[in-house]
Amino acid sequence: MKLSRLAYMGLAAAVITGCSSVEKERASGGFEYVNIQPTSALDIPGDLEQPEKGSKYRIPETDIAQAPIGHRVNITAPQQVRPLGLGSRVLETETETRVYFDVVDGMGDSVAEFVRQAARDVLKRRNLEWQEVNENRWLTEQMTIQQTIDGEGGFLGFGGESDSELERTFRYELLQETESHKRTTSLRVNVNDFTQVVGGEEKVVAPLIVRNLETDLLNAIISEVNRKQQLAVARNKAEGIDTRLSQAAEGHSIFVVEDNFDQAWPLVNLALEEIGFEVDDLNRESGTYFVEYSEPGSGFLFIGGDDYENLGIAEGEYEFWLLDDGENTSVTVYKDDKLVSDEWMNKVFEAFKAAVKQQSKL
C-alpha cells in the first residue's frame, strides 16, 4: 500500500497503523460459500406428503450484487473511547464521541483550560492547523489523504479486481461544554465534510469509519490530559505542599494548608509530631487533633535532646481543628476551649509550614 500527503497529515499515524494491520481488517479463511448456488425448489420424494407452501418465512428478494462478500468483507472493529485518565469518564448512554473530565489534583484552577491546552498540544503534535471559532468550538483545516488500495480485498471495504486510487477529505470539529459549577467539562470530537472517492467515483462509507476517526483523536487527547495531570501531581509532590497564614471570616488567624482535606489530614498529624505536639487523640469525622505540647528537653527521664526547636509557646493541651475548604484545608487552634491568640499563631507558623512541606515530599 502506498501513502502520500496532500495537506496537513496529522492523521497519517492513524492511517499508517491501519495499513500495517490491513490483514486484520480482511476476512480470512475459506470462502467456498461464495460459489454455492441456491436451489430453486425443495426436492421431496414422491412417497412423502408434500408440505403446504407458505410465505411467512420466505426470504425476500434483495439486490445484493454489489455487497462485499468473501475476502472483500471488511472486519474492522469499532474503536472505543477509552477514559483512562484520572477523572475522565464516558456515559453509558452516550451516542456521541464524547468524554467527560472532572477536576482532580494537578489540573490547577480550571479543568476546562487544562483539557483545552491538552487538545491544542495534540493538534500541534499531529501538525493539524485549526481555527478557534469561539472558546468552546474549534475547526481544523480540511485535510486530504490519498492512498492506493489493492484489489485483493481492498482497504476499508473498497476492494476490486485491480488497484484503485482512494482520496479522502474531512475536517475535525472539537466541541467543549463546561458545567456551571466549573468542576466538570466535556469534550466531543466530530468529523465533518467527509468524502471518499475511489477510482474517481464518490463512495458512501460505513458510519464506523467516521466514528473511528473521531475516536482516534479523542483518545489521543484523553491520553495527553492524563499525561499532563500525572506530571503536574509529581511536580507538586516534589515541590511540597505550601501553607499560609490567613484570617477566617470571623477575624481570627488560621493556617491554610493548600491541599484538600483527605491529603491534609495525615500530613498535619505528622507535621505536629515533628514540631513537638504529641497527638493524644483524634477524631477524623470532626477533623480534630487533641495534642499536648512540651518544650524540648522537658520530658520525663529526658536524656539527650529533642529534634525540634522551642516554639516559645506555653506547654499544655491544644486542639487543632481542620476544616475542608474545597481545594484547601483551614486549621484553627484552641486551648482551653478558646481560640489561641494571633501572636501564638505567628510563633508556630513557620515551623508548622516547614513541617507540612517536608512531610508532603516523603
C-alpha positions in Angstrom: 0.0 0.0 0.0 1.3 3.4 -0.9 0.5 6.6 1.0 1.1 10.3 0.2 0.3 13.6 1.9 -1.6 16.4 0.2 -2.3 18.6 3.2 -1.8 18.6 6.9 -1.3 15.0 7.5 -1.8 14.8 11.3 -3.9 11.7 10.7 -1.0 9.9 9.0 -0.1 8.0 12.1 -3.6 6.5 12.3 -3.7 5.7 8.6 -0.3 4.1 8.6 -1.4 2.0 11.5 -4.4 0.8 9.5 -2.2 -0.1 6.6 0.2 -2.1 8.7 -2.6 -4.1 10.1 -4.6 -4.4 6.9 -4.6 -8.2 7.1 -6.5 -8.0 10.4 -9.2 -6.0 8.7 -9.9 -8.5 5.9 -11.9 -11.6 6.3 -9.8 -14.8 6.2 -10.4 -18.5 5.8 -12.3 -20.4 3.2 -14.9 -18.7 1.0 -16.5 -21.7 -0.7 -19.9 -20.3 0.2 -19.4 -17.5 -2.4 -19.7 -20.0 -5.2 -22.7 -22.0 -3.8 -25.8 -21.5 -5.9 -29.2 -21.6 -4.2 -31.6 -24.4 -5.2 -34.7 -23.4 -6.9 -37.0 -25.8 -5.1 -37.1 -28.4 -2.4 -36.8 -31.9 -3.9 -39.2 -34.2 -2.0 -39.5 -37.9 -2.7 -42.8 -38.9 -4.2 -43.8 -41.3 -1.4 -43.8 -38.4 1.1 -46.6 -36.0 1.8 -46.0 -32.7 0.1 -45.9 -29.8 2.6 -48.1 -26.8 2.1 -46.2 -23.8 0.8 -46.4 -20.6 2.9 -44.9 -17.2 2.7 -44.4 -16.5 6.4 -40.7 -17.4 6.5 -39.9 -16.6 2.9 -36.7 -14.6 2.4 -37.5 -11.5 0.4 -35.6 -10.8 -2.8 -32.9 -8.2 -2.4 -30.3 -6.6 -4.6 -27.0 -7.8 -3.1 -24.9 -7.9 -6.2 -22.7 -5.0 -5.1 -22.3 -6.0 -1.5 -18.9 -7.2 -0.3 -18.5 -10.9 0.2 -15.7 -13.3 0.8 -12.3 -11.8 1.1 -13.7 -8.3 0.3 -15.6 -8.1 3.6 -14.1 -5.5 5.9 -14.0 -6.7 9.5 -12.6 -3.6 11.1 -13.5 -3.4 14.8 -15.0 -0.2 16.2 -12.7 1.8 18.4 -14.0 2.6 21.8 -13.5 5.9 23.7 -11.1 4.9 26.5 -11.4 7.1 29.6 -8.0 6.1 31.0 -7.1 9.3 32.7 -7.9 10.1 36.3 -11.2 11.9 36.5 -12.3 11.0 32.9 -15.5 9.1 32.2 -18.0 8.1 29.5 -21.7 8.0 30.0 -23.2 4.5 29.4 -26.0 6.1 27.3 -23.6 8.2 25.2 -24.2 8.3 21.5 -21.6 10.9 20.5 -17.8 10.6 20.5 -17.5 12.4 23.8 -15.7 12.2 27.2 -16.2 14.0 30.5 -13.5 15.3 32.8 -13.9 16.0 36.5 -11.3 18.2 38.1 -8.7 16.3 40.0 -5.3 17.1 41.6 -2.8 18.5 39.2 -5.3 20.3 37.0 -5.0 23.7 38.7 -7.8 26.2 38.9 -9.6 25.3 35.7 -10.3 21.8 34.4 -11.7 23.4 31.2 -8.5 25.2 30.4 -6.4 22.2 31.3 -8.3 20.0 28.8 -8.2 22.8 26.2 -4.4 23.0 26.4 -4.1 19.3 26.1 -6.2 19.3 23.0 -4.1 22.1 21.5 -0.9 20.1 22.2 -2.3 17.0 20.4 -3.3 19.1 17.4 0.1 20.7 17.2 1.8 17.3 17.5 -0.2 16.0 14.6 0.6 19.1 12.5 -3.1 20.0 12.3 -4.0 23.6 11.7 -7.2 24.8 13.3 -9.3 27.8 13.9 -11.0 28.7 17.2 -14.5 29.7 16.1 -15.1 30.6 19.8 -13.7 29.4 23.1 -15.6 26.2 23.0 -15.6 25.3 19.3 -12.6 24.5 17.1 -12.4 23.5 13.4 -9.3 22.1 11.8 -8.4 22.9 8.2 -9.7 20.5 5.6 -7.4 17.5 5.2 -6.9 15.4 2.1 -5.4 11.9 2.1 -4.6 9.9 -1.0 -4.0 6.1 -0.9 -3.5 3.4 -3.4 -5.7 0.4 -2.4 -5.0 -3.0 -3.9 -7.6 -5.3 -5.4 -7.0 -8.2 -3.0 -9.8 -7.3 -0.7 -9.0 -3.6 -0.7 -8.7 -1.3 2.3 -11.7 -0.3 4.4 -14.1 -2.3 2.3 -13.4 -0.8 -1.1 -11.7 -3.8 -2.9 -11.8 -4.7 -6.5 -10.1 -6.7 -9.1 -7.5 -4.0 -9.7 -5.7 -1.3 -7.8 -7.6 1.9 -7.2 -6.8 5.4 -6.1 -8.6 6.4 -2.9 -9.0 10.1 -1.8 -10.4 11.1 1.5 -11.2 14.6 2.7 -12.6 15.8 6.0 -12.1 18.2 8.9 -12.3 17.8 12.7 -14.6 19.7 14.9 -14.0 19.9 18.6 -16.7 21.0 21.0 -16.3 21.7 24.7 -19.0 22.2 27.3 -18.3 23.2 30.9 -20.8 22.8 33.7 -21.8 26.0 35.6 -20.0 24.8 38.7 -16.7 24.7 36.6 -15.6 21.4 38.1 -16.7 19.3 35.1 -16.1 19.7 31.3 -16.8 17.6 28.3 -15.1 17.3 25.0 -16.7 16.0 21.8 -15.0 15.3 18.5 -16.9 15.3 15.2 -15.6 14.5 11.7 -17.3 17.0 9.3 -17.4 17.3 5.5 -16.2 13.8 5.0 -16.0 12.5 1.4 -14.3 9.5 0.0 -13.5 9.0 -3.7 -12.4 5.6 -5.1 -11.2 5.4 -8.7 -12.8 8.8 -9.5 -16.2 7.9 -8.0 -17.5 9.1 -4.7 -18.4 6.3 -2.4 -20.6 6.1 0.7 -18.7 4.6 3.7 -20.0 2.9 6.8 -20.5 5.2 9.8 -18.0 3.0 11.6 -15.1 4.5 9.5 -16.0 8.1 10.5 -16.6 7.2 14.1 -13.2 5.5 14.3 -11.5 8.7 13.0 -13.3 10.7 15.8 -12.4 8.2 18.5 -8.7 8.1 17.4 -8.3 11.8 18.0 -10.4 11.9 21.2 -8.4 9.0 22.8 -5.1 10.9 22.0 -6.4 13.9 23.8 -7.5 11.8 26.8 -4.0 10.3 27.0 -2.5 13.8 26.8 -4.8 15.1 29.7 -3.7 12.1 31.7 0.0 12.6 31.0 -0.2 16.3 31.9 -2.1 15.6 35.1 0.3 12.9 36.3 3.3 15.2 35.6 1.7 18.0 37.5 1.0 15.8 40.5 4.6 14.5 40.5 5.9 18.1 40.2 3.7 19.3 43.0 4.8 16.5 45.2 8.4 17.2 44.5 7.9 20.9 45.5 5.9 20.0 48.6 2.6 21.4 49.9 2.5 25.0 50.9 0.8 26.5 54.0 -0.1 30.1 54.5 -1.2 32.3 57.5 -4.6 33.8 56.9 -7.6 35.1 58.6 -11.1 33.5 58.9 -14.2 35.4 58.1 -14.6 36.0 61.9 -11.3 37.7 62.0 -9.1 35.2 63.9 -5.9 33.8 62.4 -5.8 30.4 60.7 -3.4 28.2 58.9 -4.4 27.3 55.3 -2.9 24.1 54.0 -3.0 24.2 50.2 -4.4 20.8 49.6 -7.8 19.0 50.1 -8.8 17.6 53.5 -8.1 14.0 52.5 -4.5 14.8 51.8 -4.0 17.4 54.6 -5.4 15.3 57.4 -2.5 12.8 57.7 0.1 15.4 56.8 -1.0 17.7 59.7 -0.6 14.7 62.1 3.0 14.1 61.0 3.8 17.8 61.0 2.5 18.3 64.5 4.6 15.4 65.8 7.6 16.8 64.1 7.4 20.2 65.8 6.7 19.0 69.3 3.0 18.4 69.6 2.2 14.8 70.8 -1.1 13.6 69.4 -3.1 12.1 72.3 -6.4 11.6 70.4 -8.1 12.4 67.1 -11.5 12.5 65.5 -11.4 12.5 61.7 -15.1 12.9 61.4 -14.9 16.3 63.2 -11.4 17.0 61.8 -9.9 17.4 65.3 -6.4 16.5 66.7 -6.1 16.6 70.5 -2.4 17.3 71.3 -0.1 18.2 74.1 2.9 20.5 73.6 6.1 20.1 75.7 9.2 22.2 75.3 12.3 20.4 74.1 14.1 18.6 76.9 11.2 18.7 79.4 10.1 15.1 79.0 10.2 12.5 81.8 13.7 10.9 82.2 14.9 13.2 79.4 18.2 12.0 78.0 19.9 13.7 75.1 17.9 16.2 73.1 14.7 16.5 71.1 14.9 17.1 67.4 12.6 20.1 67.3 13.0 23.8 68.2 11.3 25.6 71.1 8.3 27.3 69.7 8.1 29.8 72.5 4.6 28.9 73.5 3.0 27.7 76.7 3.1 24.0 77.4 -0.1 22.2 77.7 -3.1 20.7 75.7 -4.3 22.1 72.5 -6.9 21.2 69.8 -6.2 21.6 66.1 -9.5 21.8 64.1 -9.2 21.1 60.4 -12.0 22.2 58.1 -12.5 21.2 54.4 -12.4 24.3 52.2 -12.6 22.7 48.8 -9.1 22.6 47.4 -7.6 23.9 50.7 -7.9 22.9 54.3 -8.1 25.5 57.1 -6.6 24.9 60.6 -7.9 26.6 63.7 -6.2 26.1 67.1 -7.9 26.2 70.5 -6.6 26.0 74.1 -9.0 25.6 77.0 -12.0 25.9 74.6 -10.7 29.4 73.5 -9.0 30.5 70.3 -5.3 31.0 70.6 -4.0 34.5 70.0 -2.7 35.8 66.7 0.7 36.1 68.4 0.6 32.4 69.2 -0.3 31.6 65.6 2.6 33.7 64.3 5.1 31.9 66.6 4.1 28.5 65.4 3.5 29.3 61.7 7.0 29.0 60.2 7.7 25.7 62.0 4.3 24.3 61.0 4.7 25.4 57.4 8.1 23.8 57.1 7.0 20.6 58.7 3.9 20.2 56.4 6.1 20.9 53.3 8.7 18.4 54.4 6.2 15.6 55.2 4.4 16.1 51.9 7.6 15.4 50.0 8.1 12.0 51.6 
